[in-house]
Every structure is written in structure tokens, then in C-alpha cells.
């Protein structure tokens, strides 16, 4: 018997096969986090494309339409795609513009595959139940239970999340020993700020770090300070900037690194000394040796952000990724209310951090309520538009400018309040913010 139509998801399988054909480096690994492999496909043509792309990917070979076509010709399987296999592959490649939605379609393929196997098992159980009895009813029940248990074990076996206690203890002990050998005592990636690292121990892999602040406090400047410091000291970093185009990001990085006023860079009114300093920033002693990748698309979803992060981790070994900022993400469900949309985005960002094994850092807007308080100090409840943010985040840091400072001061005292720290203490550290050059510093000398 043929399974029901909804258990034969042709569109999802076509989109997933097209994604691995379009971008095998990204899509194959992303798909295999959800499906068990080519056997999860119902339609033979898409199963064949996925299996071929996976084979080429495992051998570190290109997996475009022409490469897949040549492999299928050598194997005598090209005719399985139809009378014009080359054209069929080209059409599939053209139809799927990118691999950004691979997780979405892989989940659909996995869901249909599991339900299809359950449907087949149910048909066999029904057939055996209706057939003339050979054994007793208890034996029939045992056989039916065994079939369902096999399905459960097969589904659970796709995940590597189940770890024996002995392996878990050895893995944890190795991390503790590495931590003990590190004289800094840091657990994760350094933030670039010594006092903050001493409080939270750095940013751990798999963490979601939320940085809350009101507008004009310096969220982006602080974010760039950390990204550039990590890129120079630890490894590559990645920024998805939804708020600023890359030209503005570049101007800010130049101002920070060269100590040249941002307004001079933007106006072009530079003296000879300024030009010399700016040139030095791009050299090996400045940012020249650092790898900070910037994506300035103004409108993306968490699925697109996650796809890009996975590519950056795989291809460039990115150690930390940032999104500027949370409330600017395009919602996956436009029909949901705003609280649900932002809550879903924060949960998705946490999932991306776990899947990619790196910290994800995102600034977040705060409510106006803090402006009515005498000290203006922010609280967790001030995170704007969704209470889910404080639940999903591992660490919440809130930037606050204490009252009593000159509004026109070039050097501001800024407090970084650690309001939530799932792995340690909370508290606050004081930093200096040099506004003309948009640079945060460790010591607040002169504030």
C-alpha cells in the first residue's frame, strides 16, 4: 500500500535536495542534524541526489550539478532522474536559491519519514492481527511492541545527545584539567575586558549572551570592542549587523583602532597624523591580522542567521558570533503577536549557539521604564517585548550610564551589570567609554 500523500512530502524533499546541490558545505551537515540520511527520502530521485551530494561532501569534493551528474553517469544511475538528467539537475539547482532554509525542510522530511515508518509498522501489525491466529494474543502483542520499540530506538539513535555516565565524567574531567592549566582561570572565550572576565569567566561555547541597554549607551561600540578583541586574541568572529551597513561598521572600527575621532573620519577632514594612524590600523599591528567577518543584510530570520553561522564555523573556525540586534530580526511567523515572535527568536538563537558550539551574543533594547527610576539602573524585567529573553539567555549584561555625568563628556563611566549568570556570580564592573572614538576600555581612569 502507498502511504498517504502527506507522508510523501515531495516539495520538502525537492527543496532539501536542491539545497544540498546548491551548497553542500552548508546543507549536508545541517540536514544530517535532523535526518538519518538518504533513506529518509521517499522519492527515489531526491534520495539519489542527496546520497550523491553526501558522498561527494564526505570526500571533500565539489557537489554542484555537473559534479553530481558525472558521478551518476559513472555509476550508471543518471537515467533514474529521467530522460534528461543534466537538465533535471540544472532545474533543481536553479529552483532553490540558497541553503538557508535547510533546517526547515529537513525537519519536514524527518517528520514524514518517522510517520511513514510508523504507518508501515501499523499496517504490518494490523495484517498480523487480522490473519488467522498462529500463536496466542500475548505473542502478537509482544511482536507489535517490538516493532514500535525498534522505531523508537532508531529515532533516538540518530542523536548523539545520549552519553553514558563514564564518558560524561571523563569528558568533564578533561575540561576541568584544561581549565586548571589555564593561568587566567577563564572557562570560555575572553570578552576582552579583564574585570568582566574575572566575574563571568568568559563566554562559554553554546551560550546565549544578551546585552541590554537603552539607545545611545554604546551597545554597538561595546559589541565591536569585544568582537575585535576576540578576533585578535582567540580566533575569527562574525557579526550580522541588521542596524548598520558595513561602511559604518568599518568607520567605527577605524576610529576605535586608530583613536581618530569618528566625526573626522565621516567628514573626511583628516590631518596627516590621522591618515598615518588610520593606515596603521589596517597593518599587521592593527586589525590586519584579525578575522572579523561582517554580514550587513538588513533583513534576515533566525534560520538565515543560523545557516550563515554554521557556514562561518565550518569554513573559517569562527569562535563567537553576534547579531546586532535581537528585535530587528524578521519573525518566522508573521501572524504571531510581537511577544511570541521575539520569544521564538531568542529560543532559536539559543538553539543555534548549542548546535554550533560557540557563544552567540546579541544586544537587546530595554523598556523606557528605567528612565523613571532615580538611579536608572536596569533590571531583567526591562528587556523589551518578551520575558522569554531572560529565560533563554545564559548571561544577561546590562549597560548603564550612572547619573551625574556631563551629557557632553567625551569620557563616560559606564557600568556593566551582570544581572544573570547561569554559571556563576552576578555583579557589576565599571568601564570607560571614549565617545569621540567610540571605544570602550578596561580601566575607567578619569571617569
C-alpha positions, 0 to 999 in steps of 0.5 A: 500500500502507498502511504498517504500523500502527506507522508510523501512530502515531495516539495520538502524533499525537492527543496532539501535536495536542491539545497544540498546541490546548491551548497553542500558545505552548508546543507549536508551537515545541517540536514544530517542534524535532523535526518538519518540520511538518504533513506529518509527520502521517499522519492527515489530521485531526491534520495539519489541526489542527496546520497550523491551530494553526501558522498561527494561532501564526505570526500571533500569534493565539489557537489554542484550539478555537473559534479553530481551528474558525472558521478551518476553517469559513472555509476550508471544511475543518471537515467533514474532522474529521467530522460534528461538528467543534466537538465533535471539537475540544472532545474533543481539547482536553479529552483532553490536559491540558497541553503538557508532554509535547510533546517526547515525542510529537513525537519519536514522530511524527518517528520514524514519519514518517522510517520511513514515508518510508523504507518508501515509498522501499523499496517504490518501489525494490523495484517498480523492481527487480522490473519488467522491466529498462529500463536496466542494474543500475548505473542502478537502483542509482544511482536507489535511492541517490538516493532514500535520499540525498534522505531523508537530506538532508531529515532533516538539513535540518530542523536548523539545527545545520549552519553553514558555516565563514564564518558560524561565524567571523563569528558568533564574531567578533561575540561576541568584539567584544561581549565586548571592549566589555564593561568587566567582561570577563564572557562570560555572565550575572553570578552576582552575586558579583564574585570568582566572576565574575572566575574563571568569567566568568559563566554562559554561555547553554546551560550546565549549572551544578551546585552541590554541597554537603552539607545545611545549607551554604546551597545554597538561600540561595546559589541565591536570592542569585544568582537575585535578583541576576540578576533585578535586574541582567540580566533575569527568572529562574525557579526550580522549587523541588521542596524548598520551597513558595513561602511559604518561598521568599518568607520567605527572600527577605524576610529576605535583602532586608530583613536581618530575621532569618528566625526573626522573620519565621516567628514573626511577632514583628516590631518596627516597624523590621522591618515598615518594612524588610520593606515596603521590600523589596517597593518599587521599591528592593527586589525590586519591580522584579525578575522572579523567577518561582517554580514550587513543584510538588513533583513534576515530570520533566525534560520538565515542567521543560523545557516550563515553561522554554521557556514562561518564555523565550518569554513573559517573556525569562527569562535563567537558570533553576534547579531546586532540586534535581537528585535530587528530580526524578521519573525518566522511567523508573521501572524504571531503577536510581537511577544511570541515572535521575539520569544521564538527568536531568542529560543532559536538563537539559543538553539543555534549557539548549542548546535554550533558550539560557540557563544552567540551574543546579541544586544537587546533594547530595554523598556523606557521604564528605567528612565523613571527610576532615580538611579536608572539602573536596569533590571531583567524585567526591562528587556523589551517585548518578551520575558522569554529573553531572560529565560533563554539567555545564559548571561544577561549584561546590562549597560548603564550610564550612572547619573551625574555625568556631563551629557557632553563628556567625551569620557563616560563611566559606564557600568556593566551589570551582570544581572544573570549568570547561569554559571556563576556570580552576578555583579557589576564592573565599571568601564570607560567609554571614549565617545569621540572614538567610540571605544570602550576600555578596561580601566575607567581612569578619569571617569 
